[in-house]
Amino acid sequence: MNKNRLEAFSDGVLAIIITIMVLEFKVPDDTTFEAVIKLSHKFLSYILSFIYVGIYWNNHHHMMHTVKRVNGKILWANLHLLFWLSLIPFTTAWIGEHHFNSFPMMLYGIVLLMNAIAYFILQKIILIDHGKDSILAKAIGKDYKGKLSVVLYLIAVFLTKYSVEISGALYILVALVWLIPDKRIERVFNEKN
């Protein structure tokens, strides 16, 4: 099967996810700076989640660039990833509305963890289909960033009971790790062509 429909559908879903997140912002009743400051928790949660969705969109794009064909397993694994990504607006609104309270932060972390796991599953299914000599296999190697992310999410979820500040810092740390441009796929792809 051609991968174009999978990419187009995924791009559309990610665009809708970002749209839903921004629509959660309600205009303040007041016209003062203090009214905007009252929305700071919502704005901060939006920024972090926007960055996460952007990271997934970017990495998904790069990964799909290496894919030559898709099958039913890849389609379902991609849909699984989109399911977990679609929960980001809910948890984003919840942590913003409740000022990064412990349980909403825990659920936010669980959603981030499940996104990472779903991405790993999609990547693994592509690797199985395309083989160990594929561009993707050569590019990701041991995938230390992916493994580190899962470990940090697990720690952060556990720590929400004790310190939402540390958990939040770990969520930000994972985002920063992925914000550093990851040239693995581009480098391997360019070497092949």
N, C-alpha and C positions, 0 to 999 in steps of 0.2 A: 504494500500500500504506500501511497505517496504521503509524505510527512506534512505537506502544506496545510491540510485541513486541521491537523493537530496543532500546528503552530498558530494558525489564525484563531482557532477556538481558544487556545490558551491565552493569547494576547488579549482577546476580547474579555475573557473572565478576569484577567488581572486588571484591565482598565475599569471594569465594573467594580472590582474590589476597592480600588483607589477612589472611585466616584462615591461609593457608599461611605467610605471613611470621611471624606470631606463634607458630605451632606449631613453628617452627625454634628457639625458645627452649627450652633444656633447663634444668631446675631444677638449681642448683648442688648438688654433693655435700656441701658444707660449709655451715654456718649462720652464717658470719662475713661481715662487711662486705667483707673482702678477696676472698671468693668472688664477690661481686657485682661488684666492681671488675674481676675477671678477665673478666667478660662485657661490659665497657664497649664494646669494639669492635663486638660484635654488637648491643648496644643502640643505639649511635650510627648504625650502618648501617640498623637497623630504623626509627629516627625519621626519617631522611632519606627512605627509601623510602616510608614511610607518608605523609609529606608529599607526595611526588611522586604517589602513587596518589590521594590526596585532591585534589590540584590537577587531575589528569586527570578525576576523577569530577565535580568542580565545573564545570570548563570544558565537559566533554561534556554535562552537564545543561543548561547555559546554551545551548550550541550547538543541542542537540536541541529546546530550547524554541522556537527560531526556525524549525524544520523543519516544513513543512506535509505533506509526503509523502516516502516513501522508495521507492527502486527497487533493482534488483539491484546496481547499481554502488555505491550508498551502503551496502547491506548488506555487500558484500565489503570495501569500504574500512573499515567499522567492525570487521569481523572481523580485518582486517589490523592495525588498532590494538590490538585485544584480544590478538592473538598477541604483539606486542612487549611489551605491559603484563604478560602472563603470564610473561615471562622475568625480571621484576624480582625475584621471590622467590629465584630461583636465584643471580643476581648479588649480591643483598643478603646472602644466607647466605655466599657465597664471600668477599666483601670483609670481612665480620665475622669469619669463621673465620680468615682469613689476615692480619688486622690491617692492612687497607688496602694490601696489597702491590701492586706496580706492574701486573702483568698482570691480576689480578682488577679493579683499579680501571679499567684500560683497557676491559675488557669491560663493566663497569658503565656507563662513559661511552658506549660504542657502543650499548648497549641504550637508554640515555636519548636518545641522538641518533636512533635508529631510532623511538622513541616519538614524538619531535617531528616527524619526517618523516611517519610514519603519520598523525598528527593533522592535519598540513598537507594530506596527500592527501585525507583524509576531508573536511576543510573545503573544499578546492578542488572536490571532486566535488559537494558540496552546493551550492556557489556556482554551478557550471555548471548544475545542475538548477534552481535557484531563481532565478537571474538576478542581474544587477548592481544591481537595484533592491530586492533582498530585504533583510529586516531584518539578516540575517547580514552581507551585503556592506557595508551602511552601518555596521554596528557595528565590524567589524574594520578597515575602511579599508585602510591600507598594511601593517598587522600587523607593526609594528616589533618588538614583544615576541617574536613568533614567530621572526622572522628573527634577532634578536639571540641568542635561545636556541640556535639551530642553530650560529651562529658560535662562541659560547662553548663549546658541547659539542665542536666540532671542535678548538678550541684545547686544551681540557682533555684530550681523548683523546691528542692529540699530546704534551702535556706529562707524561703519566704516566710516560714513560721517564726523565724528568729530575727531576720533583718531584710526588710523590703529594699532598703538602700543597697545592700550588697547584691541582692538578686538583680535589682535594676542595673547596677554597675556591670554585672556579668552579662546581662542581655545586651547592654551597650557594647561591651568588649567583643562579644561574638559578632555584632554588626560591624564593628571597626575592623576585625580580622578579615571580614569578607569585603569591606569597602576598599581595602588595599587592592588595587587592580590585580586580578588573577590572570596572568598571561599564559598559563599552561596550555590551554586549548588553542589559543591563537598561535603560540609558538610552534606547537606540534603540527597544526594545520598548515602553517606557512612553510614549514620544512618539507611537508609532503608535496606541496604544490609548487 
